Amino acid sequence: MKRGFLSTGVLFLVLVGLLGALAVGYGLWSKTLTIEGTVTTGDFNADWDTATTNDPTAAAGEVSLDPCTVGLNPTGCTAPAKDVGSCDIVAGSIGTQMLGIVIDNAYPSYECTITASITNTGDIPFNVVGVALEPDSVPGELLGDCTTPTDPQVDPDEEWTASCTVHVTQDATERTTYNVSAVVCVGQWNESPTLEECIAAAGQSEPAP
């Protein structure tokens, strides 16, 4: 009889303990708070803004003497100046990402210098990584040399200017058209890629049209 009473008492305590646990469990009120955020990427962009040459085609009734500058020209520029060749910016290429240059009626030792500026038309600062002639497009009959400013970082709405000289060598042939391509590669301000890495990555992050 006593043993049965103890068993009943133990069972009673167990039930009380379970009810206490249920009371604790159902007595806890909880709520989940959510944090939502929006990340908007910026516009990374640059366009050719201005471009000039030192030997444009002369206007009607005018003369545009061929440049004769010391440097790539091996003659030392002792010949009298004449208006023979011309070096022009292709119409419509300003405000785009492809600047066109046409050198017409050139001859050995002819050279011209192109000065061009790009504007940061986006809202992300960029560094000018470098300027390079595309190797497959440069024939041995032409030489190119570019000079760039020492500070390559360009903030939004700011300009960056460089100049390049194209020289026709003694190996050039008559009645021949030479096509040469050059590229200026820019990268976001907080990255330091090599020129090769910059060119390889160009266009990979362009938004879908």
DRENPA-3360 file (N, C-alpha, C; in nm, 2 decimals, always signed):
BEGIN
1 = MKRGFLST = +0.08/-0.12/+0.00/+0.00/+0.00/+0.00/+0.09/+0.12/+0.00 ~ +0.19/+0.12/+0.08/+0.28/+0.24/+0.09/+0.36/+0.25/-0.04 ~ +0.39/+0.14/-0.10/+0.47/+0.14/-0.23/+0.38/+0.20/-0.34 ~ +0.25/+0.17/-0.34/+0.16/+0.23/-0.44/+0.15/+0.38/-0.42 ~ +0.15/+0.42/-0.30/+0.14/+0.56/-0.27/+0.26/+0.64/-0.32 ~ +0.38/+0.58/-0.30/+0.50/+0.65/-0.35/+0.50/+0.66/-0.50 ~ +0.45/+0.55/-0.57/+0.45/+0.55/-0.71/+0.35/+0.66/-0.76 ~ +0.24/+0.67/-0.69/+0.15/+0.78/-0.73/+0.20/+0.92/-0.71;
9 = GVLFLVLV = +0.28/+0.93/-0.60/+0.34/+1.06/-0.57/+0.44/+1.10/-0.67 ~ +0.52/+1.00/-0.71/+0.62/+1.03/-0.81/+0.56/+1.06/-0.94 ~ +0.45/+0.99/-0.98/+0.38/+1.03/-1.10/+0.33/+1.17/-1.10 ~ +0.28/+1.21/-0.98/+0.22/+1.34/-0.97/+0.33/+1.45/-0.99 ~ +0.44/+1.42/-0.93/+0.55/+1.52/-0.94/+0.60/+1.53/-1.09 ~ +0.60/+1.41/-1.16/+0.64/+1.42/-1.30/+0.54/+1.50/-1.38 ~ +0.41/+1.48/-1.35/+0.31/+1.56/-1.43/+0.32/+1.70/-1.40 ~ +0.35/+1.74/-1.27/+0.37/+1.88/-1.24/+0.48/+1.94/-1.31;
17 = GLLGALAV = +0.59/+1.86/-1.32/+0.71/+1.91/-1.39/+0.68/+1.93/-1.54 ~ +0.60/+1.84/-1.60/+0.57/+1.85/-1.74/+0.48/+1.97/-1.77 ~ +0.39/+1.99/-1.68/+0.30/+2.11/-1.69/+0.38/+2.24/-1.68 ~ +0.48/+2.24/-1.59/+0.56/+2.35/-1.57/+0.64/+2.38/-1.70 ~ +0.69/+2.27/-1.76/+0.77/+2.29/-1.89/+0.68/+2.35/-2.00 ~ +0.55/+2.30/-2.00/+0.46/+2.35/-2.10/+0.43/+2.49/-2.08 ~ +0.42/+2.53/-1.95/+0.39/+2.67/-1.92/+0.50/+2.76/-1.97 ~ +0.62/+2.71/-1.94/+0.74/+2.79/-1.99/+0.74/+2.80/-2.14;
25 = GYGLWSKT = +0.72/+2.68/-2.21/+0.72/+2.68/-2.35/+0.62/+2.77/-2.42 ~ +0.50/+2.76/-2.37/+0.39/+2.84/-2.43/+0.39/+2.98/-2.38 ~ +0.46/+3.01/-2.28/+0.47/+3.14/-2.22/+0.57/+3.23/-2.29 ~ +0.65/+3.18/-2.38/+0.75/+3.26/-2.45/+0.69/+3.31/-2.58 ~ +0.68/+3.44/-2.59/+0.63/+3.51/-2.71/+0.76/+3.55/-2.79 ~ +0.76/+3.53/-2.92/+0.87/+3.57/-3.00/+0.83/+3.63/-3.13 ~ +0.92/+3.71/-3.19/+0.90/+3.78/-3.32/+1.03/+3.79/-3.39 ~ +1.03/+3.77/-3.52/+1.14/+3.78/-3.61/+1.14/+3.92/-3.68;
33 = LTIEGTVT = +1.24/+4.00/-3.67/+1.25/+4.12/-3.73/+1.35/+4.11/-3.86 ~ +1.31/+4.16/-3.97/+1.38/+4.14/-4.09/+1.45/+4.27/-4.14 ~ +1.57/+4.26/-4.18/+1.64/+4.38/-4.23/+1.65/+4.37/-4.38 ~ +1.60/+4.47/-4.45/+1.60/+4.46/-4.60/+1.68/+4.58/-4.65 ~ +1.77/+4.56/-4.75/+1.85/+4.67/-4.80/+1.85/+4.67/-4.95 ~ +1.89/+4.78/-5.01/+1.90/+4.79/-5.16/+2.04/+4.83/-5.20 ~ +2.10/+4.76/-5.29/+2.24/+4.79/-5.34/+2.22/+4.83/-5.49 ~ +2.25/+4.95/-5.52/+2.25/+4.99/-5.66/+2.39/+5.02/-5.71;
41 = TGDFNADW = +2.43/+4.95/-5.82/+2.56/+4.98/-5.87/+2.56/+5.10/-5.96 ~ +2.68/+5.16/-5.96/+2.69/+5.29/-6.04/+2.71/+5.27/-6.19 ~ +2.73/+5.38/-6.25/+2.75/+5.38/-6.40/+2.90/+5.41/-6.42 ~ +2.96/+5.31/-6.49/+3.11/+5.32/-6.52/+3.12/+5.35/-6.67 ~ +3.16/+5.47/-6.70/+3.16/+5.50/-6.85/+3.25/+5.61/-6.88 ~ +3.30/+5.61/-7.01/+3.39/+5.72/-7.06/+3.37/+5.73/-7.21 ~ +3.38/+5.85/-7.26/+3.36/+5.88/-7.40/+3.47/+5.97/-7.45 ~ +3.51/+5.97/-7.57/+3.60/+6.06/-7.63/+3.52/+6.20/-7.64;
49 = DTATTNDP = +3.59/+6.30/-7.58/+3.53/+6.43/-7.57/+3.57/+6.53/-7.67 ~ +3.70/+6.54/-7.69/+3.76/+6.63/-7.79/+3.88/+6.56/-7.86 ~ +3.91/+6.60/-7.98/+4.03/+6.55/-8.05/+4.07/+6.64/-8.15 ~ +4.20/+6.66/-8.17/+4.26/+6.75/-8.27/+4.38/+6.69/-8.32 ~ +4.43/+6.73/-8.44/+4.55/+6.69/-8.50/+4.63/+6.82/-8.54 ~ +4.76/+6.80/-8.56/+4.84/+6.91/-8.59/+4.86/+6.93/-8.75 ~ +4.78/+6.85/-8.82/+4.78/+6.86/-8.97/+4.64/+6.83/-9.03 ~ +4.54/+6.90/-8.99/+4.41/+6.87/-9.05/+4.40/+6.91/-9.20;
57 = TAAAGEVS = +4.30/+6.86/-9.27/+4.28/+6.90/-9.41/+4.25/+7.05/-9.41 ~ +4.32/+7.13/-9.50/+4.30/+7.27/-9.50/+4.16/+7.31/-9.56 ~ +4.11/+7.41/-9.50/+3.98/+7.46/-9.55/+4.00/+7.53/-9.69 ~ +3.90/+7.55/-9.76/+3.91/+7.60/-9.90/+3.98/+7.74/-9.89 ~ +4.08/+7.75/-9.97/+4.15/+7.88/-9.98/+4.26/+7.89/-9.88 ~ +4.28/+7.79/-9.79/+4.38/+7.79/-9.69/+4.48/+7.68/-9.71 ~ +4.59/+7.69/-9.64/+4.70/+7.59/-9.65/+4.73/+7.53/-9.51 ~ +4.74/+7.40/-9.50/+4.77/+7.33/-9.37/+4.91/+7.26/-9.39;
65 = LDPCTVGL = +5.02/+7.33/-9.35/+5.15/+7.27/-9.38/+5.17/+7.15/-9.30 ~ +5.24/+7.05/-9.37/+5.27/+6.92/-9.30/+5.36/+6.95/-9.18 ~ +5.34/+6.89/-9.07/+5.43/+6.91/-8.95/+5.57/+6.85/-8.98 ~ +5.66/+6.92/-8.92/+5.80/+6.87/-8.94/+5.87/+6.88/-8.80 ~ +5.85/+6.78/-8.72/+5.89/+6.79/-8.58/+6.01/+6.69/-8.55 ~ +6.10/+6.74/-8.46/+6.21/+6.66/-8.42/+6.16/+6.54/-8.33 ~ +6.21/+6.42/-8.35/+6.17/+6.31/-8.27/+6.18/+6.18/-8.36 ~ +6.06/+6.13/-8.39/+6.05/+6.02/-8.48/+6.10/+6.04/-8.62;
73 = NPTGCTAP = +6.10/+6.17/-8.66/+6.14/+6.20/-8.80/+6.29/+6.20/-8.81 ~ +6.35/+6.11/-8.89/+6.49/+6.10/-8.90/+6.56/+6.21/-8.98 ~ +6.48/+6.28/-9.06/+6.54/+6.38/-9.15/+6.58/+6.51/-9.07 ~ +6.54/+6.52/-8.95/+6.57/+6.64/-8.87/+6.49/+6.76/-8.91 ~ +6.39/+6.74/-9.00/+6.30/+6.85/-9.04/+6.37/+6.96/-9.11 ~ +6.46/+6.94/-9.20/+6.53/+7.05/-9.27/+6.46/+7.08/-9.40 ~ +6.37/+7.00/-9.44/+6.31/+7.02/-9.57/+6.21/+7.14/-9.56 ~ +6.18/+7.21/-9.67/+6.08/+7.32/-9.66/+5.94/+7.27/-9.64;
81 = AKDVGSCD = +5.86/+7.34/-9.57/+5.73/+7.29/-9.53/+5.64/+7.30/-9.66 ~ +5.55/+7.20/-9.67/+5.46/+7.20/-9.78/+5.33/+7.13/-9.73 ~ +5.22/+7.16/-9.80/+5.09/+7.10/-9.77/+5.07/+6.98/-9.86 ~ +5.10/+6.86/-9.81/+5.09/+6.74/-9.89/+5.00/+6.64/-9.83 ~ +5.03/+6.59/-9.71/+4.95/+6.50/-9.64/+4.85/+6.56/-9.55 ~ +4.76/+6.48/-9.49/+4.67/+6.54/-9.39/+4.63/+6.43/-9.29 ~ +4.59/+6.48/-9.18/+4.56/+6.39/-9.06/+4.43/+6.44/-9.00 ~ +4.32/+6.37/-9.01/+4.19/+6.42/-8.97/+4.12/+6.32/-8.87;
89 = IVAGSIGT = +4.03/+6.38/-8.79/+3.95/+6.31/-8.70/+3.82/+6.27/-8.78 ~ +3.79/+6.14/-8.77/+3.67/+6.09/-8.84/+3.54/+6.16/-8.78 ~ +3.46/+6.21/-8.87/+3.34/+6.28/-8.83/+3.25/+6.18/-8.76 ~ +3.19/+6.23/-8.65/+3.09/+6.14/-8.57/+3.15/+6.06/-8.47 ~ +3.29/+6.05/-8.46/+3.35/+5.97/-8.36/+3.37/+6.04/-8.22 ~ +3.35/+6.17/-8.22/+3.35/+6.24/-8.09/+3.22/+6.21/-8.01 ~ +3.23/+6.18/-7.88/+3.11/+6.14/-7.80/+3.09/+6.00/-7.81 ~ +3.18/+5.92/-7.87/+3.17/+5.77/-7.87/+3.29/+5.71/-7.80;
97 = QMLGIVID = +3.30/+5.58/-7.80/+3.41/+5.51/-7.74/+3.51/+5.46/-7.85 ~ +3.49/+5.50/-7.97/+3.58/+5.47/-8.08/+3.62/+5.59/-8.16 ~ +3.75/+5.64/-8.14/+3.79/+5.76/-8.21/+3.86/+5.72/-8.34 ~ +3.81/+5.78/-8.45/+3.87/+5.74/-8.58/+3.96/+5.85/-8.63 ~ +4.07/+5.81/-8.69/+4.17/+5.90/-8.74/+4.20/+5.85/-8.89 ~ +4.21/+5.95/-8.98/+4.24/+5.92/-9.12/+4.37/+6.00/-9.16 ~ +4.47/+5.93/-9.20/+4.59/+6.00/-9.25/+4.59/+5.97/-9.40 ~ +4.59/+6.08/-9.47/+4.58/+6.07/-9.62/+4.70/+6.13/-9.69;
105 = NAYPSYEC = +4.73/+6.06/-9.80/+4.84/+6.11/-9.89/+4.97/+6.12/-9.81 ~ +5.00/+6.02/-9.73/+5.12/+6.02/-9.65/+5.24/+5.97/-9.73 ~ +5.36/+5.98/-9.68/+5.48/+5.94/-9.75/+5.59/+5.92/-9.64 ~ +5.70/+5.85/-9.68/+5.80/+5.83/-9.58/+5.85/+5.95/-9.51 ~ +5.86/+5.94/-9.38/+5.89/+6.04/-9.28/+5.78/+6.14/-9.25 ~ +5.66/+6.12/-9.31/+5.54/+6.20/-9.27/+5.50/+6.15/-9.13 ~ +5.46/+6.25/-9.05/+5.41/+6.21/-8.92/+5.31/+6.32/-8.87 ~ +5.22/+6.28/-8.79/+5.13/+6.37/-8.73/+5.10/+6.33/-8.59;
113 = TITASITN = +5.06/+6.43/-8.51/+5.03/+6.41/-8.37/+4.88/+6.43/-8.34 ~ +4.82/+6.34/-8.27/+4.67/+6.35/-8.24/+4.67/+6.37/-8.09 ~ +4.59/+6.47/-8.05/+4.57/+6.50/-7.91/+4.42/+6.48/-7.88 ~ +4.39/+6.39/-7.78/+4.25/+6.36/-7.76/+4.23/+6.35/-7.61 ~ +4.10/+6.38/-7.57/+4.06/+6.38/-7.43/+3.94/+6.29/-7.41 ~ +3.94/+6.22/-7.30/+3.82/+6.14/-7.27/+3.76/+6.20/-7.14 ~ +3.63/+6.19/-7.13/+3.56/+6.24/-7.02/+3.49/+6.13/-6.94 ~ +3.50/+6.14/-6.81/+3.43/+6.04/-6.73/+3.28/+6.07/-6.73;
121 = TGDIPFNV = +3.21/+6.00/-6.81/+3.07/+6.03/-6.82/+2.98/+5.95/-6.73 ~ +3.04/+5.87/-6.64/+2.97/+5.79/-6.54/+2.97/+5.86/-6.41 ~ +2.95/+5.78/-6.30/+2.96/+5.84/-6.17/+3.05/+5.76/-6.08 ~ +3.14/+5.68/-6.14/+3.25/+5.61/-6.07/+3.38/+5.66/-6.11 ~ +3.47/+5.71/-6.02/+3.60/+5.75/-6.06/+3.68/+5.63/-6.12 ~ +3.77/+5.66/-6.22/+3.84/+5.56/-6.28/+3.99/+5.60/-6.30 ~ +4.07/+5.50/-6.31/+4.22/+5.52/-6.34/+4.24/+5.48/-6.48 ~ +4.32/+5.56/-6.55/+4.36/+5.53/-6.69/+4.48/+5.43/-6.67;
129 = VGVALEPD = +4.45/+5.30/-6.71/+4.55/+5.20/-6.69/+4.66/+5.21/-6.79 ~ +4.63/+5.24/-6.91/+4.73/+5.26/-7.01/+4.68/+5.28/-7.15 ~ +4.77/+5.30/-7.25/+4.74/+5.32/-7.39/+4.82/+5.22/-7.46 ~ +4.76/+5.15/-7.56/+4.84/+5.05/-7.63/+4.79/+5.04/-7.78 ~ +4.88/+5.02/-7.87/+4.85/+4.99/-8.00/+4.82/+4.84/-8.01 ~ +4.71/+4.80/-8.08/+4.68/+4.66/-8.09/+4.78/+4.59/-8.18 ~ +4.86/+4.50/-8.13/+4.97/+4.44/-8.20/+4.94/+4.39/-8.34 ~ +4.82/+4.32/-8.36/+4.78/+4.27/-8.49/+4.75/+4.37/-8.59;
137 = SVPGELLG = +4.73/+4.50/-8.55/+4.69/+4.60/-8.64/+4.81/+4.70/-8.68 ~ +4.93/+4.67/-8.62/+5.04/+4.77/-8.65/+5.14/+4.71/-8.75 ~ +5.14/+4.76/-8.87/+5.23/+4.71/-8.97/+5.37/+4.77/-8.94 ~ +5.47/+4.71/-8.99/+5.61/+4.75/-8.96/+5.64/+4.89/-9.03 ~ +5.56/+4.93/-9.12/+5.58/+5.05/-9.19/+5.54/+5.18/-9.11 ~ +5.48/+5.16/-9.00/+5.44/+5.27/-8.91/+5.49/+5.26/-8.77 ~ +5.52/+5.37/-8.71/+5.56/+5.37/-8.57/+5.47/+5.46/-8.49 ~ +5.45/+5.43/-8.37/+5.36/+5.51/-8.28/+5.42/+5.53/-8.15;
145 = DCTTPTDP = +5.40/+5.65/-8.10/+5.45/+5.69/-7.96/+5.35/+5.77/-7.89 ~ +5.31/+5.74/-7.77/+5.21/+5.81/-7.70/+5.27/+5.87/-7.57 ~ +5.22/+5.98/-7.53/+5.25/+6.04/-7.40/+5.13/+6.06/-7.32 ~ +5.13/+6.04/-7.19/+5.01/+6.05/-7.10/+5.05/+6.13/-6.98 ~ +4.95/+6.19/-6.91/+4.98/+6.26/-6.79/+5.02/+6.17/-6.68 ~ +5.08/+6.23/-6.58/+5.13/+6.14/-6.47/+5.02/+6.10/-6.37 ~ +4.92/+6.18/-6.36/+4.81/+6.15/-6.27/+4.69/+6.08/-6.35 ~ +4.67/+5.95/-6.33/+4.58/+5.88/-6.42/+4.44/+5.88/-6.37;
153 = QVDPDEEW = +4.41/+5.93/-6.25/+4.27/+5.92/-6.19/+4.18/+6.03/-6.24 ~ +4.06/+5.99/-6.29/+3.97/+6.08/-6.34/+3.84/+6.07/-6.27 ~ +3.79/+6.18/-6.21/+3.66/+6.18/-6.14/+3.55/+6.20/-6.23 ~ +3.42/+6.18/-6.19/+3.31/+6.20/-6.28/+3.31/+6.35/-6.33 ~ +3.28/+6.36/-6.46/+3.28/+6.49/-6.53/+3.41/+6.55/-6.56 ~ +3.52/+6.49/-6.52/+3.65/+6.54/-6.54/+3.71/+6.48/-6.67 ~ +3.82/+6.54/-6.72/+3.88/+6.50/-6.85/+4.02/+6.44/-6.82 ~ +4.06/+6.36/-6.92/+4.20/+6.31/-6.92/+4.25/+6.32/-7.06;
161 = TASCTVHV = +4.37/+6.37/-7.08/+4.42/+6.40/-7.22/+4.55/+6.33/-7.24 ~ +4.57/+6.28/-7.36/+4.69/+6.22/-7.41/+4.72/+6.26/-7.55 ~ +4.84/+6.24/-7.60/+4.87/+6.27/-7.74/+4.96/+6.15/-7.79 ~ +4.93/+6.12/-7.92/+5.00/+6.01/-7.98/+5.06/+6.06/-8.12 ~ +5.18/+6.02/-8.15/+5.24/+6.06/-8.28/+5.25/+5.93/-8.37 ~ +5.20/+5.94/-8.49/+5.21/+5.83/-8.59/+5.31/+5.87/-8.69 ~ +5.41/+5.79/-8.71/+5.52/+5.82/-8.81/+5.52/+5.71/-8.92 ~ +5.53/+5.76/-9.04/+5.55/+5.67/-9.16/+5.69/+5.64/-9.19;
169 = TQDATERT = +5.74/+5.52/-9.19/+5.88/+5.49/-9.20/+5.92/+5.48/-9.35 ~ +6.04/+5.46/-9.37/+6.10/+5.44/-9.51/+6.05/+5.32/-9.58 ~ +5.99/+5.22/-9.50/+5.95/+5.10/-9.56/+5.81/+5.11/-9.62 ~ +5.74/+5.22/-9.61/+5.60/+5.23/-9.65/+5.60/+5.22/-9.81 ~ +5.49/+5.16/-9.86/+5.48/+5.15/-10.00/+5.37/+5.24/-10.06 ~ +5.39/+5.27/-10.19/+5.29/+5.37/-10.25/+5.15/+5.31/-10.26 ~ +5.06/+5.40/-10.27/+4.91/+5.36/-10.29/+4.87/+5.25/-10.20 ~ +4.90/+5.26/-10.07/+4.87/+5.16/-9.97/+4.79/+5.22/-9.86;
177 = TYNVSAVV = +4.69/+5.14/-9.81/+4.61/+5.18/-9.70/+4.65/+5.10/-9.58 ~ +4.69/+5.17/-9.47/+4.73/+5.11/-9.35/+4.62/+5.13/-9.24 ~ +4.58/+5.03/-9.18/+4.48/+5.04/-9.07/+4.54/+5.01/-8.94 ~ +4.54/+5.10/-8.85/+4.60/+5.08/-8.71/+4.49/+5.11/-8.61 ~ +4.49/+5.03/-8.50/+4.40/+5.05/-8.39/+4.48/+5.06/-8.26 ~ +4.43/+5.15/-8.18/+4.49/+5.17/-8.05/+4.37/+5.17/-7.94 ~ +4.41/+5.14/-7.82/+4.31/+5.13/-7.72/+4.36/+5.20/-7.59 ~ +4.27/+5.28/-7.53/+4.29/+5.34/-7.40/+4.20/+5.26/-7.30;
185 = CVGQWNES = +4.26/+5.20/-7.20/+4.18/+5.12/-7.11/+4.17/+5.18/-6.97 ~ +4.05/+5.19/-6.92/+4.03/+5.25/-6.79/+3.97/+5.15/-6.69 ~ +4.01/+5.16/-6.57/+3.96/+5.07/-6.46/+3.91/+5.14/-6.34 ~ +3.82/+5.09/-6.27/+3.77/+5.16/-6.15/+3.88/+5.20/-6.06 ~ +3.86/+5.31/-5.98/+3.96/+5.38/-5.91/+4.03/+5.29/-5.80 ~ +3.96/+5.19/-5.75/+4.02/+5.11/-5.64/+4.08/+4.98/-5.68 ~ +4.10/+4.97/-5.81/+4.17/+4.85/-5.87/+4.30/+4.89/-5.94 ~ +4.39/+4.80/-5.95/+4.52/+4.82/-6.01/+4.56/+4.71/-6.11;
193 = PTLEECIA = +4.48/+4.69/-6.21/+4.51/+4.58/-6.30/+4.62/+4.62/-6.40 ~ +4.69/+4.52/-6.46/+4.78/+4.54/-6.56/+4.70/+4.58/-6.69 ~ +4.77/+4.64/-6.79/+4.70/+4.68/-6.91/+4.64/+4.56/-6.98 ~ +4.71/+4.44/-6.97/+4.65/+4.32/-7.03/+4.53/+4.27/-6.96 ~ +4.53/+4.28/-6.83/+4.41/+4.24/-6.75/+4.30/+4.34/-6.78 ~ +4.33/+4.47/-6.79/+4.22/+4.57/-6.81/+4.16/+4.54/-6.95 ~ +4.24/+4.52/-7.05/+4.18/+4.50/-7.18/+4.10/+4.37/-7.19 ~ +4.15/+4.26/-7.12/+4.07/+4.14/-7.12/+3.94/+4.15/-7.05;
201 = AAGQSEPA = +3.93/+4.23/-6.94/+3.81/+4.25/-6.87/+3.71/+4.35/-6.93 ~ +3.76/+4.43/-7.02/+3.67/+4.54/-7.07/+3.55/+4.48/-7.14 ~ +3.43/+4.54/-7.10/+3.31/+4.50/-7.16/+3.24/+4.38/-7.10 ~ +3.31/+4.31/-7.00/+3.25/+4.19/-6.94/+3.13/+4.23/-6.85 ~ +3.14/+4.35/-6.79/+3.04/+4.39/-6.69/+2.94/+4.49/-6.75 ~ +2.93/+4.50/-6.88/+2.84/+4.60/-6.95/+2.70/+4.55/-6.92 ~ +2.61/+4.65/-6.89/+2.47/+4.61/-6.87/+2.40/+4.56/-6.99 ~ +2.30/+4.48/-6.98/+2.23/+4.43/-7.10/+2.15/+4.55/-7.16;
209 = P = +2.15/+4.55/-7.30/+2.08/+4.66/-7.37/+1.93/+4.65/-7.34;
% end
